Amino acid sequence: MLDQKQIQAIITDARAFGDFSRQGMREFLAIAVPGYTPLHRNAVRKRLRGLNMEHRHKLRKLLLNVSDISFTT
Protein backbone atom coordinates (compact mmCIF):
# COMPACT_ATOMS: atom_id res chain seq x y z
CA MET A 1 0.00 0.00 0.00
CA LEU A 2 2.70 2.51 0.98
CA ASP A 3 4.89 1.42 -1.92
CA GLN A 4 2.03 2.14 -4.33
CA LYS A 5 1.49 5.57 -2.74
CA GLN A 6 5.21 6.27 -3.08
CA ILE A 7 5.06 5.49 -6.81
CA GLN A 8 1.90 7.57 -7.19
CA ALA A 9 3.51 10.55 -5.41
CA ILE A 10 6.57 10.33 -7.66
CA ILE A 11 4.35 10.36 -10.76
CA THR A 12 1.94 13.06 -9.54
CA ASP A 13 4.61 15.46 -8.27
CA ALA A 14 7.27 14.59 -10.89
CA ARG A 15 9.67 13.76 -8.05
CA ALA A 16 13.11 12.24 -8.45
CA PHE A 17 13.07 8.46 -8.00
CA GLY A 18 15.40 8.62 -5.00
CA ASP A 19 13.62 11.41 -3.08
CA PHE A 20 12.10 9.00 -0.57
CA SER A 21 15.51 7.48 0.15
CA ARG A 22 17.16 10.78 1.08
CA GLN A 23 18.10 11.33 4.70
CA GLY A 24 15.43 13.90 5.57
CA MET A 25 12.60 11.84 4.11
CA ARG A 26 13.93 8.65 5.73
CA GLU A 27 14.00 10.38 9.13
CA PHE A 28 10.46 11.67 8.64
CA LEU A 29 9.17 8.26 7.55
CA ALA A 30 10.89 6.57 10.51
CA ILE A 31 8.73 8.67 12.84
CA ALA A 32 5.56 8.80 10.74
CA VAL A 33 5.55 5.12 9.75
CA PRO A 34 7.91 3.13 12.00
CA GLY A 35 9.44 0.14 10.26
CA TYR A 36 8.63 1.27 6.72
CA THR A 37 11.52 1.24 4.27
CA PRO A 38 10.85 3.26 1.11
CA LEU A 39 11.50 1.71 -2.27
CA HIS A 40 14.99 2.11 -3.68
CA ARG A 41 15.20 4.23 -6.83
CA ASN A 42 15.99 1.14 -8.91
CA ALA A 43 12.83 -0.58 -7.67
CA VAL A 44 10.87 2.59 -8.51
CA ARG A 45 12.38 2.58 -12.02
CA LYS A 46 11.35 -1.03 -12.59
CA ARG A 47 7.79 -0.43 -11.40
CA LEU A 48 7.45 2.73 -13.50
CA ARG A 49 8.72 0.85 -16.54
CA GLY A 50 6.02 -1.77 -16.02
CA LEU A 51 3.32 0.87 -15.57
CA ASN A 52 4.50 2.68 -18.70
CA MET A 53 4.36 -0.52 -20.74
CA GLU A 54 0.88 -1.28 -19.39
CA HIS A 55 -0.44 2.19 -20.26
CA ARG A 56 1.14 2.12 -23.72
CA HIS A 57 -0.51 -1.24 -24.39
CA LYS A 58 -3.91 0.12 -23.29
CA LEU A 59 -3.48 3.21 -25.48
CA ARG A 60 -2.51 1.15 -28.53
CA LYS A 61 -5.53 -1.08 -27.99
CA LEU A 62 -7.78 1.97 -27.64
CA LEU A 63 -6.42 3.56 -30.83
CA LEU A 64 -6.43 0.36 -32.86
CA ASN A 65 -9.44 1.38 -34.95
CA VAL A 66 -8.41 5.01 -35.41
CA SER A 67 -7.35 5.58 -39.00
CA ASP A 68 -6.00 9.14 -38.73
CA ILE A 69 -4.76 11.10 -35.76
CA SER A 70 -3.00 14.42 -35.28
CA PHE A 71 -1.06 15.67 -32.27
CA THR A 72 -0.18 19.29 -31.59
CA THR A 73 1.99 20.94 -28.97
ABEGO torsion letter per residue (X at the ends): XAAAAAAAAAAAAGBBAAAAABAAAAAAAAAABBGBBBBBAAAAAAAAAAAAAAAAAAAAAAAAABABBBBBX
